């Protein structure tokens, strides 16, 4: 009887082992196939952060913006089919790493820290940061004037990194720029730090706010992010980007969205 039990258990162990190996093999094969099958028949999942004009925003429930058009023109040049997935900015890199999306485009600044986690395309735009305050605020003119103040940022952006690393500045995190500026107007924060291109748009249409012009930050390049090991897709993106920068399409998009 004992011999029979041992035989049955051994047989089960062998079957389970083969099953696990087979499943792992299938997973690896599926991943390999997906990574190397970017064509107009397989949708490439693009993670986007819908935050504000002029980069990516909604108008009548339709996606519009510079980043959106850039990605579509690259796809057109490389014959790629895209599927857009809205994601919070703070979740974009993790979504790439976890294979939830294949591409992330959302005005993502290329930094050394981020390059450890994902691969970036060639730059497609550059922008600095800006500090927005209320129009009647004459107390914030230098970066040191932010010490002891509540400063609003979008979570996990470059603005968040800069303010969080500064001693004695109280960082208040938001998901979108609109919420940040609403909090500024309600008096919950004394300043907001956003990409300069976004700041420029807000002050153009809102007479209650201004940019603290004497607080200057260096420009950083924007890149399109993919998984570290996805060289096939990265090559397609860079090739498509080079195409639209050479044929005049890129200049048209700059004029359309950023002039």
C-alpha positions in Angstrom: 0.0 0.0 0.0 2.8 2.4 0.9 4.5 1.7 -2.4 1.3 2.5 -4.3 0.9 5.8 -2.5 4.5 6.8 -3.2 4.1 5.8 -6.9 0.9 8.0 -7.2 2.5 11.0 -5.5 5.6 10.7 -7.8 3.4 10.6 -10.9 1.5 13.6 -9.7 4.7 15.5 -9.1 6.0 14.8 -12.6 2.7 15.9 -14.2 2.7 19.2 -12.2 6.3 19.8 -13.1 5.6 19.3 -16.8 2.5 21.5 -16.6 4.5 24.4 -14.9 7.3 24.2 -17.4 4.8 24.2 -20.2 3.0 27.2 -18.9 6.2 29.1 -18.3 7.3 28.3 -21.8 4.0 29.6 -23.2 4.3 32.8 -21.2 7.8 33.4 -22.4 6.7 32.7 -26.0 3.7 35.0 -25.7 5.8 37.8 -24.4 8.4 37.3 -27.1 5.8 37.3 -29.8 4.1 40.4 -28.5 7.3 42.3 -28.2 8.3 41.5 -31.8 4.9 41.7 -33.5 4.4 45.5 -33.8 2.3 45.9 -36.9 -0.9 47.4 -38.1 -2.6 44.2 -37.0 -1.5 44.3 -33.3 -2.5 47.4 -31.3 0.3 49.1 -29.4 -1.0 50.2 -26.0 -0.1 53.9 -25.4 -0.3 55.1 -21.9 -1.3 58.8 -21.7 -1.8 61.3 -18.9 -4.7 63.6 -19.8 -3.8 66.7 -17.9 -4.0 70.0 -19.8 -3.6 72.1 -22.9 -1.5 72.0 -25.0 0.1 68.6 -24.5 -2.9 66.2 -24.0 -6.4 67.2 -23.1 -10.1 66.4 -23.8 -12.4 68.4 -25.9 -15.9 67.1 -26.3 -14.6 63.7 -25.0 -12.0 63.6 -27.8 -8.3 63.5 -27.2 -6.4 66.5 -28.5 -2.9 67.9 -28.0 0.7 68.0 -29.1 1.7 64.7 -27.5 -1.4 63.0 -29.0 -0.7 64.3 -32.5 3.0 63.5 -32.2 2.2 59.9 -31.3 -0.3 59.5 -34.1 2.1 60.9 -36.7 4.8 58.5 -35.6 2.3 55.6 -35.8 1.3 56.7 -39.3 5.0 56.8 -40.4 5.7 53.4 -39.0 2.4 51.7 -39.8 1.4 51.1 -36.2 -2.1 50.7 -34.8 -2.5 52.4 -31.4 -4.8 51.9 -28.5 -4.8 54.8 -25.9 -5.0 54.0 -22.2 -5.6 56.9 -19.8 -3.3 56.6 -16.8 -2.3 58.8 -13.9 1.2 60.3 -14.4 2.5 58.6 -11.3 1.5 55.2 -12.7 3.0 55.4 -16.2 6.4 53.9 -15.6 5.0 51.1 -13.4 2.4 50.4 -16.1 5.3 49.9 -18.6 7.2 47.7 -16.3 4.2 45.5 -15.6 3.3 45.2 -19.3 0.0 47.0 -19.0 1.1 49.5 -21.6 3.8 49.5 -24.3 4.5 53.2 -24.7 4.1 56.2 -22.3 3.9 59.7 -23.6 2.9 62.6 -21.3 5.5 65.3 -21.4 7.9 63.0 -19.6 11.2 64.6 -18.9 14.2 62.4 -19.5 16.2 62.0 -16.3 19.0 59.7 -15.2 16.8 58.2 -12.5 14.0 57.4 -15.0 16.5 56.0 -17.5 17.3 53.3 -15.0 13.6 52.1 -15.1 12.6 52.6 -18.8 14.2 53.4 -22.2 13.5 56.8 -23.8 13.2 57.9 -27.4 15.1 60.7 -28.9 13.8 64.1 -27.5 10.7 65.5 -29.2 10.4 68.7 -27.1 12.1 70.6 -24.3 10.6 72.6 -21.5 11.6 74.1 -18.1 9.4 74.5 -15.0 7.5 77.5 -13.8 6.2 78.9 -10.6 2.6 80.3 -10.7 1.3 82.6 -8.0 -1.7 84.8 -7.6 -1.5 88.1 -9.4 -1.5 90.1 -6.2 1.3 88.1 -4.6 4.5 90.1 -4.4 6.1 88.1 -1.8 7.4 85.2 -3.9 10.1 86.4 -6.3 13.0 84.0 -5.7 13.1 80.3 -5.0 14.1 80.9 -1.4 10.8 82.8 -1.0 9.1 79.4 -1.2 10.6 78.3 2.1 7.8 77.7 4.6 5.2 77.9 1.9 2.7 75.3 0.6 3.6 74.6 -3.0 1.4 72.5 -5.3 2.8 70.0 -7.8 1.6 67.1 -9.9 2.5 63.8 -8.2 5.8 62.2 -9.4 6.6 64.9 -11.9 9.9 66.8 -12.1 8.2 69.6 -10.2 7.5 67.1 -7.4 11.1 66.0 -7.4 12.5 69.5 -7.2 10.1 70.7 -4.5 10.3 67.5 -2.4 14.1 67.7 -2.4 14.1 71.3 -1.1 14.3 71.8 2.6 11.5 73.5 4.4 9.1 73.8 1.5 5.8 72.0 2.0 4.9 69.9 -1.0 1.2 69.4 -1.8 0.6 66.8 -4.5 -2.3 66.7 -7.0 -3.3 64.5 -10.0 -3.9 67.3 -12.5 -2.9 70.9 -13.1 -6.4 72.2 -12.9 -6.8 70.9 -9.3 -3.5 72.5 -8.4 -4.5 75.9 -9.6 -7.9 75.7 -8.0 -6.2 75.1 -4.7 -4.0 78.1 -5.3 -7.1 80.3 -5.9 -8.8 78.9 -2.8 -5.7 79.9 -0.7 -4.8 76.3 0.2 -1.4 76.7 -1.4 0.8 79.8 -2.0 2.3 78.7 -5.3 2.1 76.0 -8.0 5.0 74.5 -9.9 4.2 73.1 -13.4 5.9 72.6 -16.8 6.6 76.0 -18.2 4.6 75.2 -21.4 1.5 74.6 -19.2 2.1 77.7 -17.1 2.3 79.8 -20.3 -1.2 78.6 -21.3 -2.8 79.2 -18.0 -1.6 82.8 -17.6 -2.8 83.6 -21.1 -6.4 83.0 -20.2 -6.5 83.6 -16.5 -5.9 87.2 -15.3 -5.9 86.2 -11.6 -2.5 84.4 -11.8 1.1 85.1 -13.0 4.4 83.4 -13.4 7.2 84.3 -11.0 9.5 85.2 -13.8 12.7 85.6 -11.7 12.5 81.9 -10.6 14.2 80.1 -13.5 14.7 76.4 -14.0 16.8 74.6 -16.6 15.2 73.0 -19.7 14.7 69.3 -19.8 14.1 67.1 -22.8 10.8 65.2 -23.2 11.0 61.6 -24.5 8.6 58.8 -25.3 9.2 55.9 -22.9 9.1 52.1 -23.5 10.2 49.1 -21.5 13.9 48.6 -21.0 14.1 45.5 -23.2 11.8 46.7 -26.0 14.4 47.7 -28.6 12.2 46.9 -31.5 9.5 49.4 -30.5 12.1 52.0 -29.5 13.7 51.8 -33.0 10.3 52.2 -34.6 9.5 55.3 -32.5 12.8 56.9 -33.2 12.6 56.2 -36.9 9.0 57.6 -37.1 10.1 60.6 -35.0 13.0 61.3 -37.4 10.6 61.0 -40.4 8.1 63.6 -39.1 11.0 65.9 -38.1 12.4 65.7 -41.6 9.2 66.0 -43.7 7.8 69.1 -42.1 5.0 67.5 -40.1 6.7 68.2 -36.7 7.0 71.9 -37.5 3.2 71.9 -38.4 2.4 70.4 -35.0 4.6 73.0 -33.2 2.7 75.8 -34.9 -0.7 74.1 -34.3 -0.3 73.5 -30.6 2.6 75.6 -29.2 2.7 78.9 -31.1 
